[in-house]
Amino acid sequence: RLTEQTRLCSDDEAISRIEVIVLDALLNDSPGIEIEVTWQNGRDRFFTGFKPENGRGYADFAMSPDISYTVRLPDGSPEVSGLRIEECASGFSGGWRLTFQNLRD
């Protein structure tokens, strides 16, 4: 289930990525979880755990301007759609952070 969806903004730099954090039922980081991202005429997948310095349940995906993305976990979690690079109050571009909790663990 999606537990949090937060805009990523910085006063110092542009952020053009979708960050995903996946937690297990006990709120521990879950490495090795597949994440699907789709957009018009495209799709990709990425996995948690490849940047352990950000947490074992962390993964990120670089967005391109003017494209709307949809993210989902293949375990049946709800889709999160309409994710795109948007300007923050600082004037820099901002991304998104999505936190999912897998209740099946």
Contact map, one row per residue, 1 for C-alpha under 8 A:
111000000000000000000000000000000000000000000000000000000000000000000000000011000000000000000000000111100
111110000000000000000000000000000000000000000000000000000000000000000000000011000000000000000000011110000
111110000000000000000000000000000000000000000000000000000000000000000000000000000000000000000000011110000
011111000000000000000000000000000000000000000000000000000000000000000000000000000000000000000000111100000
011111100000000000000000000000000000000000000000000000000000000000000000000000000000000000000001111000000
000111110000000000000000000000000000000000000000000000000000000000000000000000000000000000000001110000000
000011111000000000000000000000000000000000000000000000000000000000000000000000000000000000000111100000000
000001111100001000000000000000000000000000000000000000000000000000000000000000000000000000000111100000000
000000111110011000000000000000000000000000000000000000000000000000000000000000000000000101011110000000000
000000011111111000000000000000000000000000000000000000000000000000000000000000000000000101010100000000000
000000001111100000000000000000000000000000000000000000000000000000000000000000000000000001010000000000000
000000000111110000000000000000000000000000000000000000000000000000000000000000000000000000010000000000000
000000000111111000000000000000000000000000000000000000000000000000000000000000000000000000011000000000000
000000001101111100000000000000000000000000000000000000000000000000000000000000000000000000011100000000000
000000011100111110000000000000000000000000000000000000000000000000000000000000000000000000011110000000000
000000000000011111000000000000000000000000000000000000000000011100000000000000000000100000001110000000000
000000000000001111100000000000000000000000000000000000000001111000000000000000000000100000000111000000000
000000000000000111110000000000000000000000000000000000000001111000000000000000000000000000000011110000000
000000000000000011111000000000000000000000000000000000000111100000000000000000000000000000000011110000000
000000000000000001111100000000000000000000000001000000001111000000000000000000000000000000000000111100000
000000000000000000111110000010000000000000000001000000001110000000000000000000000000000000000000111100000
000000000000000000011111000011101000000000000001000000001100000000000000000000000000000000000000001111000
000000000000000000001111111111000000000000000000000000001000000000000000000000000000000000000000001111000
000000000000000000000111111111000000000000000000000000000000000000000000000000000000000000000000000011111
000000000000000000000011111100000000000000000000000000000000000000000000000000000000000000000000000011111
000000000000000000000011111100000000000000000000000000000000000000000000000000000000000000000000000000000
000000000000000000000011111110000000000000000000000000000000000000000000000000000000000000000000000010000
000000000000000000000011111111000000000000000000000000001000000000000000000000000000000000000000000000000
000000000000000000001111001111100000000000000000000000111100000000000000000000000000000000000000000000000
000000000000000000000111000111111000000000000001100000011000000000000000000000000000000000000000000000000
000000000000000000000100000011111000000000000011100000011100000000000000000000000000000000000000000000000
000000000000000000000000000001111100000000000011100000001000000000000000000000000000000000000000000000000
000000000000000000000100000001111110000000000011100000001000000000000000100000000000000000000000000000000
000000000000000000000000000000011111000000001111000000000000000000000000110000000000000000000000000000000
000000000000000000000000000000001111100000001111000000000000000000000011110000000000000000000000000000000
000000000000000000000000000000000111110000111100000000000000000000000011110000000000000000000000000000000
000000000000000000000000000000000011111000111000000000000000000000001111000000000000000000000000000000000
000000000000000000000000000000000001111101110000000000000000000000001110000000000000000000000000000000000
000000000000000000000000000000000000111111100000000000000000000000111100000000000000000000000000000000000
000000000000000000000000000000000000011111000000000000000000000000110000000000000000000000000000000000000
000000000000000000000000000000000000001111100000000000000000000000000000000000000000000000000000000000000
000000000000000000000000000000000000011111110000000000000000000000000000000000000000000000000000000000000
000000000000000000000000000000000001111011111000000000000000000000000000000000000000000000000000000000000
000000000000000000000000000000000001110001111100000000000000000000000000000000000000000000000000000000000
000000000000000000000000000000000111100000111110000000000000000000000000000000000000000000000000000000000
000000000000000000000000000000000111000000011111000000000011100000000000000000000000000000000000000000000
000000000000000000000000000000111110000000001111110000000010000000000000000000000000000000000000000000000
000000000000000000011100000001111110000000000111111000011110000000000000000000000000000000000000000000000
000000000000000000000000000001111000000000000011111100111110000000000000000000000000000000000000000000000
000000000000000000000000000000000000000000000011111100010110000000000000000000000000000000000000000000000
000000000000000000000000000000000000000000000001111111110110000000000000000000000000000000000000000000000
000000000000000000000000000000000000000000000000111111111100000000000000000000000000000000000000000000000
000000000000000000000000000000000000000000000000001111110000000000000000000000000000000000000000000000000
000000000000000000000000000000000000000000000000001111110100000000000000000000000000000000000000000000000
000000000000000000000000000010000000000000000000101111111100000000000000000000000000000000000000000000000
000000000000000000000000000011100000000000000001111111111100000000000000000000000000000000000000000000000
000000000000000000011110000111111000000000000001100100111110000000000000000000000000000000000000000000000
000000000000000000111100000010100000000000000001111101111111000000000000000000000000000000000000000000000
000000000000000000111000000000000000000000000111111000001111100000000000000000000000000000000000000000000
000000000000000011110000000000000000000000000100000000000111110000000000000000000000000000000000000000000
000000000000000011100000000000000000000000000100000000000011111000000000000000000000000000000000000000000
000000000000000111000000000000000000000000000000000000000001111100000000000000000000000000000000000000000
000000000000000111000000000000000000000000000000000000000000111110100000000000000001100000000000000000000
000000000000000100000000000000000000000000000000000000000000011111100000000000000000100000000000000000000
000000000000000000000000000000000000000000000000000000000000001111100000000000000001100000000000000000000
000000000000000000000000000000000000000000000000000000000000000111110000000000000001100000000000000000000
000000000000000000000000000000000000001100000000000000000000001111111000000000000001100000000000000000000
000000000000000000000000000000000000001100000000000000000000000001111100000000001111000000000000000000000
000000000000000000000000000000000000111000000000000000000000000000111110000000001111000000000000000000000
000000000000000000000000000000000000111000000000000000000000000000011111000000111110000000000000000000000
000000000000000000000000000000000011110000000000000000000000000000001111100000111000000000000000000000000
000000000000000000000000000000000011100000000000000000000000000000000111110111110000000000000000000000000
000000000000000000000000000000001111000000000000000000000000000000000011111111100000000000000000000000000
000000000000000000000000000000000111000000000000000000000000000000000001111110000000000000000000000000000
000000000000000000000000000000000000000000000000000000000000000000000000111110000000000000000000000000000
000000000000000000000000000000000000000000000000000000000000000000000001111111000000000000000000000000000
110000000000000000000000000000000000000000000000000000000000000000000001111111100000000000000000000000000
110000000000000000000000000000000000000000000000000000000000000000000001100111110000000000000000000000000
000000000000000000000000000000000000000000000000000000000000000000000111100011111000000000000000000000000
000000000000000000000000000000000000000000000000000000000000000000000111000001111110000000000000000000000
000000000000000000000000000000000000000000000000000000000000000000011110000000111110000000000000000000000
000000000000000000000000000000000000000000000000000000000000000000011100000000011111000000000000000000000
000000000000000000000000000000000000000000000000000000000000000000011100000000011111100000000011000000000
000000000000000000000000000000000000000000000000000000000000001011111000000000000111110000000010000000000
000000000000000110000000000000000000000000000000000000000000001111100000000000000011111000001110000000000
000000000000000000000000000000000000000000000000000000000000000000000000000000000001111100001110000000000
000000000000000000000000000000000000000000000000000000000000000000000000000000000000111111111100000000000
000000001100000000000000000000000000000000000000000000000000000000000000000000000000011111111100000000000
000000000000000000000000000000000000000000000000000000000000000000000000000000000000001111110000000000000
000000001110000000000000000000000000000000000000000000000000000000000000000000000000001111110000000000000
000000000000000000000000000000000000000000000000000000000000000000000000000000000000001111111000000000000
000000001111111000000000000000000000000000000000000000000000000000000000000000000000001111111100000000000
000000001000111100000000000000000000000000000000000000000000000000000000000000000000111100111110000000000
000000111100011110000000000000000000000000000000000000000000000000000000000000000000111100011111000000000
000000111000001111100000000000000000000000000000000000000000000000000000000000000011110000001111100000000
000011110000000011100000000000000000000000000000000000000000000000000000000000000010000000000111110000000
000111110000000001111000000000000000000000000000000000000000000000000000000000000000000000000011111000000
011111000000000001111000000000000000000000000000000000000000000000000000000000000000000000000001111100000
011110000000000000011110000000000000000000000000000000000000000000000000000000000000000000000000111110000
111100000000000000011110000000000000000000000000000000000000000000000000000000000000000000000000011111000
111000000000000000000111101000000000000000000000000000000000000000000000000000000000000000000000001111100
100000000000000000000111100000000000000000000000000000000000000000000000000000000000000000000000000111111
100000000000000000000001100000000000000000000000000000000000000000000000000000000000000000000000000011111
000000000000000000000001100000000000000000000000000000000000000000000000000000000000000000000000000001111
000000000000000000000001100000000000000000000000000000000000000000000000000000000000000000000000000001111
